[in-house]
Amino acid sequence: MSDFPGLKRKRNKDGTVREYWEARGDLARRGFRPSSIRLHYPETAEGREHLSARCHLLQAQMLEWATHESHGAPSFDGSLTSLSRLFQTNEDSPYRSMKWNCRENVTKCLVIIESTVGSRHVGKLLGPDFKRWHRQWGEPKEPTEKESNPPPRPWRAKHCMDAVRQLISYGVTLGYDDCFRADTILSKIRFSTPPARKSVMTAEHVEAIRKTAHAEGWPSIALATVLQFELTMRQKDVIGEWEPVQDAKGGILHRDTRWANGMVWSDIGADMVLRKTHTKTGFAVEHDLKLHPMVLEEVARVPLEKRVGPMILAETTGEPYKHRKFTERWRKIADKAGLPRHVWNMDARAGAITEAYDLGATETDVMKSAGHKNRQTSARYNRGTIEQTSRVAQLRLAKRNKNP
């Protein structure tokens, strides 16, 4: 496949296909690693484009490795592409220690960078170059029959520019003068940031979701939403995630992935206190479920003999949800429940934090409840409402009335 060099497809027992990139056999025997990489891209035009770019990138890295007698990492020739290859292959690179999903997101940006500006020499870059790239990466996609007027892509621009900063910073750690110069220029530039989300989920929204989910036969959606909202949990910490693994042994497995990090029934103690460590921050939290009637009501709907293993299981498979399937199912339920389209599942956490601030909870308590390491992070989730501004106004007015 000239458009997908190195791509291999293997058929599963259920008829679906899984895709891999595989290195040439002779180079793998000589020590090239990784010799095989599982690829996860959707069957869409954009997904195939990203798959093709990733295959070309991996193929180029393999061939460049083959040209070096030492079979070591590629050398820096001054271009962004060579810096990107060093970033991805050097053992000391921060890229190698990233969590798998973060690394996948960064890789997508590196593919864009290499295909659009990879040939540019780092030592010749100026401020207008970085600004132009940021603008171009944020431009809308080409119009299609389905979408004649596609929107701008500010998050794409932000993430790609963040990746450029990572590349340049890594070059600084390697002592390249060109990267020191580029890093100084970048430090003087501030790019426009995508607008922050303003939508929040409310308790009324959660009740509507619960009612509709049970009516439609999806109690897992009701339980998951309640846990997210009542306990200020991220979706990933409730439903878990499927991590790619090689030679998987033990645990809940699906093809080449293992389920991890979601809530399990054993997280709830005999005292009805749920104890969970947040995956992102490593912050351990405790929630007394006796103070959360909605959670208790949903838990009571689950028979005792089924309170084993993961708390959230898809009704169709009996296994934990894949992220995309959960999001699709949640959206269908939300639409039938009458929630506005701008309210997403991820807004449950922001809604919970905002409600806490509205009711006068202290910053420290909100931080601990949300599993954040600092109060500033919790504050960013606070979608300030009229209750908060009114409370401030009342306090100021009360003070003035005491001191005429």
Secondary structure, DSSP 8 states (H G I E B T S, - for coil): -TTSTTEEEEE-TTS-EEEEEE--HHHHHTT-S-SEEEE---SSHHHHHHHHHHHHHHHHHHHHHHH-TT-------SBHHHHHHHHHH-TTSGGGGS-HHHHHHHHHHHHHHHHHHTTSBGGG--HHHHHHHHHHHTS-----SS-SS----HHHHHHHHHHHHHHHHHHHHTT-HHHHHHHHHHTT--------------HHHHHHHHHHHHHHT-HHHHHHHHHHHHTT--HHHHH-EEEE-SS--SSSEETTEEEESS-BGGGB-TTSEEEEE-TTT--EEEEEGGG-HHHHHHHHTS-GGG-SSBS---TTTSS---HHHHHHHHHHHHHHHT--TT--TTHHHHHHHHHHHHTT--HHHHHHHHT-SSHHHHHHH----HHHHHHHHHHHHHHHHH--
